[in-house]
């Protein structure tokens, strides 16, 4: 397994007044991941030293141990990512057309956003608000997640714009210009005036509650998501299984052709020679 080097969260972790237990759990998971990363690095250093002194067996054993620590690091980071996502995107904290990426590593935020865009498009949503944070709590106050969100949009041919709240982005999921409809701008401004502590969360009609509930039930971290339960997940797994079956059949056919074709050609050549 090749582990990715994840960049730390770019902004304040929570978008609400969280309990001490929630923050402690998030910190615990990230700390365990950091510990595993340190153990992995130590093992890899020892593995290189063993290789340089000619002890190949020890080098291999230490390398494998380092890989195991790397896998554990990724597991703890995944748990932390899922945990903070559920905390910040729980029903009532964001609207159905909004996703909050507070507390995510940059690479985690990218994966979540790509999944969310696919889900939104598959359910006919026309736009998406993405809370990326202003970078107030980042090193040198530099936004880290926002540039990656912009990159994802460019790669998918989607136009985007920074909202009045600099910590939010608006993405047009239909491929057109990223111009917020006037009623969304009015609702957004009015809601922020009365709820400034909500980091630019937006209030919309009640039907979006159903959108968010459907999304939350399936992504991320829940048992349905782990089993491919997000929209298209089971179909993708089924298609993958079918594709594997087709590949195996093709391989068997190819082997049979390679095995019997030369014999058939020889027989044909002999027949031709006999006739002549």
C-alpha positions as CSV (number, residue, x, y, z in Angstrom):
1,X,0.0,0.0,0.0
2,X,1.3,3.4,-0.9
3,X,0.2,6.0,1.6
4,X,-0.4,9.6,0.7
5,X,1.2,12.4,2.6
6,X,-1.8,14.3,3.9
7,X,-1.7,18.0,4.6
8,X,-3.2,19.1,7.9
9,X,-6.6,20.7,8.3
10,X,-6.6,24.2,7.0
11,X,-9.1,25.8,9.3
12,X,-10.9,25.5,12.6
13,X,-12.1,22.0,13.0
14,X,-15.7,22.4,14.0
15,X,-18.4,24.8,12.6
16,X,-20.5,24.7,15.8
17,X,-20.2,24.7,19.5
18,X,-19.1,21.1,19.9
19,X,-18.9,19.1,23.0
20,X,-15.5,18.5,24.6
21,X,-15.9,14.8,23.9
22,X,-16.3,15.3,20.2
23,X,-13.2,17.5,19.9
24,X,-11.3,15.0,22.1
25,X,-12.2,12.1,19.9
26,X,-11.2,13.9,16.7
27,X,-7.8,14.9,18.3
28,X,-7.3,11.4,19.6
29,X,-7.7,9.9,16.1
30,X,-5.4,12.4,14.5
31,X,-2.8,11.9,17.2
32,X,-2.9,8.1,16.7
33,X,-2.4,8.7,13.0
34,X,0.6,10.9,13.7
35,X,2.1,8.2,16.0
36,X,1.7,5.6,13.3
37,X,3.4,7.9,10.8
38,X,6.3,8.4,13.2
39,X,6.6,4.6,13.7
40,X,6.5,4.1,9.9
41,X,9.3,6.7,9.3
42,X,11.4,5.0,12.0
43,X,11.0,1.6,10.4
44,X,11.9,2.9,7.0
45,X,15.0,4.5,8.3
46,X,16.1,1.3,10.0
47,X,15.3,-0.6,6.8
48,X,17.6,1.6,4.8
49,X,20.3,1.2,7.3
50,X,19.9,-2.6,7.3
51,X,20.1,-2.7,3.5
52,X,23.2,-0.5,3.4
53,X,25.0,-2.9,5.8
54,X,24.0,-5.9,3.7
55,X,21.3,-7.4,5.9
56,X,18.6,-7.9,3.3
57,X,16.3,-10.0,5.5
58,X,16.2,-7.4,8.2
59,X,15.7,-4.6,5.7
60,X,12.7,-6.5,4.2
61,X,11.1,-7.2,7.6
62,X,11.5,-3.6,8.7
63,X,10.0,-2.3,5.4
64,X,7.0,-4.6,5.8
65,X,6.6,-3.3,9.4
66,X,6.7,0.2,8.2
67,X,4.0,-0.5,5.6
68,X,1.8,-1.9,8.4
69,X,2.2,1.3,10.4
70,X,1.4,3.3,7.2
71,X,-1.8,1.3,6.8
72,X,-2.8,2.0,10.4
73,X,-2.0,5.7,9.9
74,X,-4.4,5.8,6.9
75,X,-7.1,4.0,8.9
76,X,-6.9,6.5,11.8
77,X,-7.0,9.4,9.4
78,X,-10.0,8.0,7.6
79,X,-11.8,7.5,10.9
80,X,-11.0,11.1,11.9
81,X,-12.2,12.4,8.5
82,X,-15.5,10.5,8.7
83,X,-16.0,11.6,12.3
84,X,-15.5,15.3,11.7
85,X,-17.6,15.2,8.5
86,X,-20.6,13.7,10.4
87,X,-20.2,16.4,13.1
88,X,-20.0,19.3,10.7
89,X,-22.6,18.1,8.2
90,X,-25.3,16.7,10.6
91,X,-28.9,17.5,9.8
92,X,-29.7,21.0,10.9
93,X,-26.1,22.3,10.7
94,X,-25.9,22.7,6.9
95,X,-28.5,22.7,4.2
96,X,-29.0,20.0,1.6
97,X,-27.1,22.0,-1.0
98,X,-24.2,22.7,1.2
99,X,-21.1,20.7,2.3
100,X,-18.7,21.7,5.1
101,X,-15.1,20.6,4.7
102,X,-13.8,22.0,8.0
103,X,-11.3,19.8,9.7
104,X,-10.4,17.8,6.6
105,X,-7.0,17.3,5.3
106,X,-6.6,18.7,1.7
107,X,-6.6,15.3,0.1
108,X,-9.5,14.1,2.2
109,X,-11.5,17.2,1.2
110,X,-10.8,16.5,-2.4
111,X,-12.1,12.9,-2.2
112,X,-15.2,14.0,-0.3
113,X,-16.0,16.8,-2.7
114,X,-15.7,14.6,-5.7
115,X,-18.1,12.1,-4.1
116,X,-20.5,14.9,-3.2
117,X,-20.5,16.4,-6.7
118,X,-21.3,13.0,-8.2
119,X,-24.1,12.5,-5.7
120,X,-25.6,16.0,-6.3
121,X,-25.5,15.6,-10.0
122,X,-27.1,12.1,-9.9
123,X,-30.0,13.5,-7.8
124,X,-30.6,16.5,-10.1
125,X,-29.1,19.2,-7.9
126,X,-28.2,22.3,-9.8
127,X,-25.6,23.8,-7.5
128,X,-23.5,23.2,-4.5
129,X,-22.2,25.5,-1.7
130,X,-18.8,24.4,-0.3
131,X,-17.6,25.7,3.1
132,X,-13.8,25.9,2.8
133,X,-13.0,28.3,5.6
134,X,-11.2,31.6,5.4
135,X,-7.8,30.3,6.5
136,X,-7.9,32.3,9.7
137,X,-6.5,29.4,11.7
138,X,-4.1,28.2,9.0
139,X,-0.3,28.8,9.0
140,X,0.2,32.3,7.6
141,X,-3.6,32.5,7.2
142,X,-3.4,30.8,3.8
143,X,-6.4,28.9,2.5
144,X,-5.5,25.4,1.7
145,X,-8.7,23.7,0.8
146,X,-10.1,26.4,-1.5
147,X,-7.3,26.0,-4.1
148,X,-8.0,22.3,-4.2
149,X,-11.7,22.8,-4.6
150,X,-11.0,25.1,-7.5
151,X,-8.7,22.5,-9.1
152,X,-11.5,19.8,-8.8
153,X,-13.9,22.2,-10.5
154,X,-11.5,22.9,-13.3
155,X,-10.9,19.2,-13.9
156,X,-14.6,18.5,-14.1
157,X,-15.4,21.5,-16.2
158,X,-17.5,23.2,-13.5
159,X,-17.5,26.9,-13.0
160,X,-17.3,28.3,-9.5
161,X,-17.2,31.6,-7.6
162,X,-16.3,32.9,-4.1
163,X,-19.4,34.0,-2.2
164,X,-19.9,37.1,-0.2
165,X,-18.5,35.1,2.7
166,X,-15.0,34.4,1.6
167,X,-15.0,31.1,3.4
168,X,-17.7,29.7,1.0
169,X,-17.8,28.8,-2.7
170,X,-20.6,28.4,-5.1
171,X,-20.4,25.7,-7.8
172,X,-22.7,25.5,-10.8
173,X,-23.2,21.7,-11.3
174,X,-24.8,22.2,-14.7
175,X,-21.8,23.5,-16.4
176,X,-23.0,27.1,-16.8
177,X,-21.6,30.3,-15.3
178,X,-21.2,30.4,-11.6
179,X,-23.8,33.1,-10.9
180,X,-25.9,32.6,-7.8
181,X,-29.6,33.2,-8.4
182,X,-30.9,36.4,-6.7
183,X,-33.1,34.5,-4.3
184,X,-30.2,32.5,-3.0
185,X,-28.1,35.7,-2.5
186,X,-31.0,37.4,-0.6
187,X,-31.6,34.3,1.6
188,X,-27.9,34.0,2.3
189,X,-27.4,37.7,3.3
190,X,-30.5,37.7,5.5
191,X,-29.5,34.5,7.2
192,X,-26.0,35.7,7.9
193,X,-27.3,38.9,9.4
194,X,-29.3,37.0,12.0
195,X,-26.9,34.1,12.4
196,X,-23.3,35.5,12.1
197,X,-21.9,32.7,14.2
198,X,-22.8,30.0,11.6
199,X,-19.8,30.7,9.4
200,X,-21.9,31.6,6.4
201,X,-24.2,28.6,6.5
202,X,-27.3,29.2,4.4
203,X,-31.0,28.8,5.2
204,X,-33.1,27.3,2.4
205,X,-36.6,25.8,2.1
206,X,-37.5,22.6,3.9
207,X,-37.3,20.3,0.9
208,X,-33.5,20.5,1.2
209,X,-33.8,18.8,4.5
210,X,-34.7,15.6,2.6
211,X,-31.7,16.1,0.2
212,X,-29.3,16.4,3.1
213,X,-30.9,13.5,5.0
214,X,-30.6,11.2,2.0
215,X,-27.0,12.2,1.5
216,X,-26.2,11.8,5.2
217,X,-27.6,8.4,5.4
218,X,-25.3,7.2,2.7
219,X,-22.1,9.2,3.0
220,X,-19.5,9.2,4.5
221,X,-18.6,6.7,7.2
222,X,-21.9,4.9,7.6
223,X,-22.3,1.2,7.0
224,X,-24.2,1.8,3.8
225,X,-21.3,3.9,2.4
226,X,-18.7,1.3,3.5
227,X,-20.6,-1.3,1.6
228,X,-21.0,0.8,-1.5
229,X,-24.4,2.2,-0.5
230,X,-24.0,5.7,-1.8
231,X,-26.0,6.3,-5.0
232,X,-24.4,4.2,-7.7
233,X,-22.1,2.4,-5.3
234,X,-23.8,-1.0,-5.4
235,X,-24.2,-0.7,-9.2
236,X,-20.5,0.1,-9.5
237,X,-19.7,-2.9,-7.4
238,X,-22.0,-5.1,-9.5
239,X,-20.5,-3.7,-12.7
240,X,-17.0,-4.3,-11.3
241,X,-17.9,-7.9,-10.6
242,X,-19.4,-8.4,-14.1
243,X,-16.3,-6.7,-15.6
244,X,-14.0,-9.1,-13.8
245,X,-16.1,-12.0,-15.1
246,X,-15.8,-10.7,-18.6
247,X,-12.1,-10.3,-18.2
248,X,-11.7,-13.8,-17.0
249,X,-13.7,-15.2,-19.9
250,X,-11.6,-13.1,-22.4
251,X,-8.4,-14.5,-20.8
252,X,-9.7,-18.1,-21.2
253,X,-10.6,-17.5,-24.8
254,X,-7.3,-15.9,-25.5
255,X,-5.5,-18.9,-23.9
256,X,-7.6,-21.3,-26.0
257,X,-6.8,-19.5,-29.2
258,X,-3.1,-19.4,-28.5
259,X,-3.2,-23.1,-27.7
260,X,-5.2,-24.5,-30.6
261,X,-4.8,-22.0,-33.4
262,X,-1.2,-23.2,-34.4
263,X,-2.5,-26.8,-34.6
264,X,-5.4,-25.7,-36.8
265,X,-3.1,-23.7,-39.1
266,X,-0.8,-26.7,-39.4
267,X,-3.7,-29.0,-40.4
268,X,-4.9,-26.4,-42.9
269,X,-1.4,-26.2,-44.4
270,X,-1.2,-29.9,-44.7
271,X,-4.6,-30.1,-46.4
272,X,-3.5,-27.4,-48.9
273,X,-0.3,-29.2,-49.7
274,X,-2.2,-32.5,-50.2
275,X,-4.7,-30.9,-52.5
276,X,-2.0,-29.3,-54.6
